[in-house]
Amino acid sequence: MSKEKNPDVEKRIKTTEVIKRNDVEKKLEEDCHIECKRKINNKITFFKSLEAIVIDQISIFILSLICLLLFSLIVSIFGYFILSSYYIVFLFIAYVSISILYPVIMEACIGNTIGRKICNLKILETE
């Protein structure tokens, strides 16, 4: 049996392929349009950024207090004590140190700080 190609059938196949291709292209355009809308709606606003910074600063302050308490505990094991008037100085030193290291360590380990994760903010690298 030889298969002869019918020009009418060939034409119908080509038109259905074109229609399918057009449907796929329309679907891709719609998906791209939806994705673009999401990107526009997910703009970083002043208040979102402020919220992330406040959360990070609270985290840093709590870490500073924990470091101060641990330092005080370690020093007391050796028989020394921190005078109450110097607690503020040690807290300030711990706060500044952690403020410098916190973003660097958090971005290196998990990609974002706690505040940015909670507020769904991302820092993207550009080329």
N, C-alpha and C positions, 0 to 999 in steps of 0.2 A: 504494500500500500504506500503510495507516495502522498506526501502531505503537500497539498498545494495551498499557497497563501492567498487568502481571499482579501482583496484590497479594502473591502468594506469592513471586514472584521479587524484588520490591522488599524484602520482609521479609528474605529471605536475603542480599541485597546489604547491607542495613543491619546485619545481625548480623555479617557478615564484616568490615565496616568497623569495627564496635565491637571485634571480636576483634583486628583489626590494631592499632587504637588502643591497646588494653590491652597488647598485646605490646610496642609501642613505649614505652609508659609504664613497663612493667616493666624494659625494657632501660635506659631512662634512669635509673631508680631504682638498678639494679645498678651502672651506670657511676658514679653519684653516690656510692654506697656505697664502691666501690673507690677513688674519688678521695679521699673522706673518710679512709679507712684510710691512704692514702699520706700525707696531711697529718699524721695522728696519728703515723705511724711516722717522719716526717721532722722530728720536734721537734728544736729546738736544745738540745743537751745541754751541760753544763759542759765536758766534755772536748773536744767538737767546737769549741766557742768558744775554749777555751784553745789548742788546736792551731792554729787560725786566727791567733790573736794571736801565738803563738811564731813562726810562719812569717812574719808581717808584720814582727816585730821583727828577725828574722834578715835579712830583705830590707832593712830600714832600716839596719841596721848595715853590711851590705855596701855599700849606696849611700853611706853616710858615709865608709867607707874609700876608696872610689873618688873621692869629692869631695876628701878630704884629699890623696890622691896627685896628683890633677890640680892642686890648689892649690899643692902643693909643687913640681910640675913647672913650672907657670907662673911661680912666684916665682923658681925657679932660673934660668930663662931670662933674667931681668933682673938676675941676679947676687946675689940674696939667698937666704938659706937659713933654714929653720925649725930652731930649736934642738930637740934631741931631747926636752928637758924640756917643750917647749910642744906636742908632738904630741898629748898627751892633751887639752889645752885645746882645740885646734883640732878634734880628733875629737869632743869633747863638744858644741862649738858646732854642728858639722855634723850630729851625731846629733839634737840638739834641733830644729834647723831642719827637717830632713827628717821628723822625727816629726810635726811640725805640718802640713807641706805634703803628705806622702805620701797620707794618706787622702782629703784634699780633691781632689787632682789625680787619683788613681786612680778615685774614685767619679764624678768629672765626666767623665773620658775613657772608661773602660770599664765603669762601673757598680758595680764592686766592687774590693776590694783583692786582691792575689795570694793571700793566706791564705784569704780567704773564698771565692774561686773554687775553690781546691784542695779545700776542705772542703764545697763546695756549699752555702754559706750565702748568703742573700739578705736585703737590707734592703728592705722594702716601705714605700712612702709611704702613710700613711692620711690620710683627709680629715677 
